[in-house]
Amino acid sequence: MITEEPFRTIVEPFRIHSVEPMRLPTRAERASALQAAGYNLFELAAEDVPIDLLTDSGTGAMSAEQWAAIQRGNEAYAGAPSFGRFRAAVTGLFPFAHVLPTHQGRAAERILFTAIGGSGLIVPNNTHFDTTRANIEFTGATAVDLPVAEGLRPAARHPFKGNMDVAALERLLSARAAAVPLVMLTVTNNSGGGQPVSMANVRAVRAVCDRFGKPLFLDACRIAENAWFIRTRESGYQDVPVAGIIRQMAALADGMTMSAKKDPLASTGGWLALNDDALAGRCRNLQILTEGFPTYGGLAGRDLEAIAQGLREAVDHDYLRYRVRSVEYLGQALEQAGVPVVVPFGGHAVFIDARAMLPHIDPLAYPGQALACALYLEGGVRSCEIGTVMFGLHPDGTETPAALDLVRLAIPRRTYTQSHMDYVTEVVERVARRACDLPGMRIVSQPRQLRHFTARFEPDELTTSGTGHAGAYASARLRWAGMVRGLSWPPAPSGTADRWPAGQAVLLAAARPGHP
Ligand SMILES: Cc1ncc(COP(=O)(O)O)c(C=O)c1O
């Protein structure tokens, strides 16, 4: 009998017709690359990184149709047809009156906040991404995060942990309305674990904005993944195509910033789109100043073509089903291995709760950075700290722990296969078995802004407690040296809770399959 029953395996909905060879450097090579990089994974050479999960930004594989579209790129300075095709693709999903191409998402942010930011102002968001926060703070304004409480609890299961706390927004606007030039919503909420925002939440935020006469802007980098979650999780949307869900969400907003390096499947690019004619005029002048003429912004015509085609592919249901499932596949494997991960899994990445995994490391000794370095050392997997290194330093020079210390394993779109994900699981499992031996990190040098890109670190022996878990090693530095040599990485004997810092054993046991 013929059946339409779905298969358990969701295959990659594409064939690979061009490959990029990679090699795994030896442990000694990885250790010296890490040391030379100042234990900052942004400083590693990409050839030394076999599995690069640093970001999903601009790292996706383009399709044959995108490469074909690139050949149609028209490089006229003004009025290129490539811009027309780009604008048509953008406004087909986001029908804003003005579309200003930029070289990246952060350029759109810089233009927007240069135009409307300034000292004493406040910009609320569910959670600001680091470049958004930095661009706001650079103007002297304050960036305020208002996530729902569930969004701050990595183990809390909630279908829309990316939502904004609408009551908190209302309180902020009641107290300081005059200081708020606009409200932002980041979909999905990258810094909050890649969690989606529900349509109901966007509507509720819109209603509050209307009451206070404030514009609502979307940071829409991952809006297609967000829309897929709405379709699969929010009642009333099961029969609405993703493109229709995106249009509904855009209709609730007054404008957007976008990085085309994420959901639009391009290697570079972004845009600012908005309805307000006067604000668009001011933004266009800023665009010309640093990006370029308005019909190309910071991009070549061929990039505009790649984005236009990528946008069409980004809303394809087979692609989105595979995309979200492949992230879930890695997340479930780690969860089953007992690794504390943010649940439910987001759209573009699996986030490991480094603070839960390494409770012996003080947040100001950067457990996320320690874990990210260990993953590279162990198996050449590059990940990204999203925690106190990224968010702990304030404009006045003070430092406090971030709300969470996460390590993000971002999955580039259409780039790695299921066996790559199986390998990543193995690497994380091996590090997790010896988590309590990892030392914290100390910052040796750092800039005042966006420090995570260029700060230099070293394994720290002073801020690392938990010597009771240190096994054979006398100090954190020696423990690190042991890791470098790859010494003694036996599996933790089953049932030996004393191998795990208190609390973690419970979390790990609870996460094991078969546990109630
Ligand atoms: C939510 C979010 N907003 C903005 C940006 C900035 O985009 P870009 O890297 O293109 O400047 C990013 C990049 O990762 C992001 O994730």
PDBQT file of the ligand as one rigid body, heavy atoms in Angstrom, charges set to zero:
ROOT
HETATM    1  C1  LIG A 601      20.148  39.574  15.213  1.00  0.00    +0.000 C 
HETATM    2  C2  LIG A 601      21.255  40.221  14.444  1.00  0.00    +0.000 A 
HETATM    3  N1  LIG A 601      21.181  41.525  14.137  1.00  0.00    +0.000 NA
HETATM    4  C3  LIG A 601      22.146  42.145  13.428  1.00  0.00    +0.000 A 
HETATM    5  C4  LIG A 601      23.269  41.475  13.008  1.00  0.00    +0.000 A 
HETATM    6  C5  LIG A 601      24.352  42.218  12.254  1.00  0.00    +0.000 C 
HETATM    7  O1  LIG A 601      24.421  41.805  10.918  1.00  0.00    +0.000 OA
HETATM    8  P1  LIG A 601      25.803  41.877  10.085  1.00  0.00    +0.000 P 
HETATM    9  O2  LIG A 601      26.702  40.838  10.636  1.00  0.00    +0.000 OA
HETATM   10  O3  LIG A 601      25.403  41.633   8.666  1.00  0.00    +0.000 OA
HETATM   11  O4  LIG A 601      26.349  43.244  10.267  1.00  0.00    +0.000 OA
HETATM   12  C6  LIG A 601      23.399  40.126  13.319  1.00  0.00    +0.000 A 
HETATM   13  C7  LIG A 601      24.615  39.390  12.890  1.00  0.00    +0.000 C 
HETATM   14  O5  LIG A 601      24.926  38.314  13.347  1.00  0.00    +0.000 OA
HETATM   15  C8  LIG A 601      22.364  39.478  14.055  1.00  0.00    +0.000 A 
HETATM   16  O6  LIG A 601      22.426  38.173  14.359  1.00  0.00    +0.000 OA
ENDROOT
TORSDOF 0
